[in-house]
Amino acid sequence: MKETQNKIRKTMKEVLDLLISKNKQYGDSAMNPTRIFAKGSAEDLIRVRIDDKLNRLLQGDKSIERDEDVILDLIGYLVLLLIAVRK
């Protein structure tokens, strides 16, 4: 049980670091999208990104990105969706 808890902590830290890094890199684009081509609320646009990530995961196309990268991004988008829903 302790080993699993430690793995949970390590994995959540990895997701946290990824989200913070991408937020710095892309600005606050998830919560405040530019809406140049896509219209909709931040919540709606995050859902579109989640759909895209799920599709990539289902396709399993290694030439796009590794499944692990897609899963990490998906977790990150789900966290952002939760933040948007709570807003």
C-alpha positions as CSV (number, residue, x, y, z in Angstrom):
1,M,0.0,0.0,0.0
2,K,2.8,2.5,0.9
3,E,4.6,1.8,-2.4
4,T,1.4,2.6,-4.4
5,Q,0.9,5.8,-2.4
6,N,4.4,6.9,-3.1
7,K,3.9,6.2,-6.8
8,I,0.7,8.2,-6.7
9,R,2.6,11.1,-5.2
10,K,5.3,10.9,-7.7
11,T,2.9,10.7,-10.7
12,M,0.8,13.6,-9.4
13,K,4.0,15.7,-9.0
14,E,4.9,14.9,-12.6
15,V,1.4,16.0,-13.8
16,L,1.7,19.2,-11.6
17,D,5.1,20.0,-13.1
18,L,3.8,19.4,-16.7
19,L,0.8,21.6,-16.2
20,I,2.9,24.5,-14.7
21,S,5.5,24.1,-17.5
22,K,2.8,24.2,-20.2
23,N,1.0,27.1,-18.6
24,K,4.3,29.1,-18.7
25,Q,5.0,28.0,-22.2
26,Y,1.5,28.7,-23.7
27,G,0.3,31.3,-21.3
28,D,-3.1,30.9,-19.8
29,S,-4.5,29.7,-23.1
30,A,-6.7,26.9,-21.7
31,M,-8.6,29.2,-19.3
32,N,-8.4,32.3,-21.6
33,P,-8.4,31.0,-25.2
34,T,-7.8,33.5,-28.0
35,R,-10.8,32.1,-29.9
36,I,-9.4,33.0,-33.4
37,F,-10.8,30.0,-35.1
38,A,-12.7,28.1,-32.4
39,K,-15.5,29.8,-30.5
40,G,-16.9,28.7,-27.2
41,S,-16.2,28.8,-23.5
42,A,-12.9,27.7,-22.0
43,E,-14.7,24.6,-20.7
44,D,-16.0,23.7,-24.2
45,L,-12.6,24.2,-25.8
46,I,-10.9,22.1,-23.2
47,R,-13.4,19.3,-23.9
48,V,-12.4,19.5,-27.6
49,R,-8.8,19.1,-26.6
50,I,-9.7,16.1,-24.5
51,D,-11.6,14.6,-27.4
52,D,-8.5,15.0,-29.6
53,K,-6.3,13.4,-27.0
54,L,-8.7,10.5,-26.6
55,N,-8.7,10.0,-30.3
56,R,-4.9,9.9,-30.4
57,L,-4.9,7.4,-27.6
58,L,-7.4,5.2,-29.4
59,Q,-5.5,5.4,-32.7
60,G,-2.3,4.5,-30.9
61,D,-0.2,6.2,-33.6
62,K,3.3,6.2,-32.3
63,S,4.4,8.6,-35.0
64,I,2.3,11.4,-33.4
65,E,3.3,11.0,-29.8
66,R,3.9,8.2,-27.3
67,D,0.8,6.9,-25.5
68,E,2.3,7.9,-22.1
69,D,2.6,11.5,-23.4
70,V,-1.0,11.4,-24.5
71,I,-2.1,10.0,-21.1
72,L,-0.2,12.7,-19.2
73,D,-1.7,15.4,-21.4
74,L,-5.2,13.9,-20.9
75,I,-4.8,14.0,-17.2
76,G,-3.6,17.6,-17.4
77,Y,-6.6,18.6,-19.5
78,L,-9.0,16.8,-17.1
79,V,-7.5,18.9,-14.2
80,L,-7.9,22.1,-16.3
81,L,-11.5,21.0,-17.1
82,L,-12.2,20.6,-13.4
83,I,-10.8,24.1,-12.7
84,A,-13.0,25.5,-15.6
85,V,-16.1,23.8,-14.3
86,R,-15.5,25.1,-10.8
87,K,-14.9,28.7,-12.1
